[in-house]
Amino acid sequence: MVYSYKFTLPVLTFIEIFFTILAKRFACFVQKIIYRFKEMKKKIKRPSIKDVGREAGVSISTVSSVINKNKFVSEERKKRVLEAIKKLKYRPNIIARGLRIKSTRAVGVILPDIAQPFFAQVIRGMEEAARKRDYTLILGCSFYDIAEEERQINILMNHFVDGIIFFCGYDSHDHIRMVYDFGIPVVVTDREIGNTLIPSVLIDNTLAMEMAIDYLVKFGHREIGYVSFSFDNQTTARKRYEGYLSGLKKNGIKYNPEQVIIDDSIRMNEFRGAYNVVKELLRKKSMPTAFATLADYLAMGLIKALREMGYRIPEDISVMGFNNEIVSQFSEPPLTSVKQPKKLMGKMAMDLLLDMVEGKEVKDKNIILPTKIIERGSVGPVEVKNSP
């Protein structure tokens, strides 16, 4: 059975009236929302340079001269402008200003591990050089991840930085060449990328480690071990390992894999990682008379592990560090280490970058800084080894 209904005229009229009222109320509601949004927008509207000029009763160019400090402005007008800026809470749009004058006076620095003292010292040199020339640093940390480094590049380029400095890192460097080809000034530091077109400031890591091996040999050591984190796609770590190998070969010492510790768990916590790994692995390996290490914190972790196992440093085993960190002189015993000029490296890299940013002629684009051995108390002559 099929039922059908026919609405009478009064019912249809009622429905029409109902939906008409509903539509009007909805339209009214939408209008109120739009009105409130516009009011909120007015309240949060960022004051412009025009607003500052209007408040201070001066021209836009006068406000600009006060902000940029590039033209003389009377003390009375300057005071009015500064008071207007404070009252309106005006902040210049740095990116918009940078697009107008083709400079944001900001440079990007991408480093692999912001917690490492070595990088902190180099950054200090960069910051001091940048501040003297009225530039600001924007730091990005890659955590030894090349994909993260590429992401940091995109962030910095979106902020229209004037140039980018890259720290030590990876064998892969197509992304750095891309930035260079894009016309953005680039400098690499503590990083060898095999492209002399891209400016660099670094040490000869291979030669420096070879010098460390020569130093140990001078004390009579012929069994020399090595401690490092993995150097897969890691230029600096690999170059130092190559220096270890070439140092052994140069001095007629046979390579012994049982005296080499390479473990990637050391990378992000050099002291604790080295201590844990070394203490475990030393029980399984033959003991050399001396160790060379990739970095000072590995050396200090190694010393702690060796001493807990009963070895005397340097009477039983000598330990050589690398980087000459500030804490090296306070270790027990004080650590003999290869010094590289960290702060100078940062200063020269920044000055090199800013010279390019400012269009100055750069004659020496690839700078190799000297290294030297700082003698302290962790290396001594070979004695008859006594097992602990």
URBELCOR-V886821 format. One record per helix or strand of 3 or more residues. SS is the DSSP state (H for helix, E for strand). FROM is the first residue (numbers start at 1). TO is the last residue. If there is no record, write none. Layout:
BEGIN
ss->[SS;SS]
from->[FROM;FROM]
to->[TO;TO]
END
This chain:
BEGIN
ss->[H;H;H;H;H;E;H;E;H;E;H;E;E;H;E;H;H;E;H;H;E;H;E;H;E;H;E;E]
from->[9;49;60;75;94;106;117;136;146;163;174;185;199;205;224;235;257;260;264;270;290;296;318;326;336;342;366;371]
to->[44;56;68;88;101;111;132;141;158;166;181;189;203;218;228;250;259;262;266;281;293;308;323;330;340;357;369;374]
END
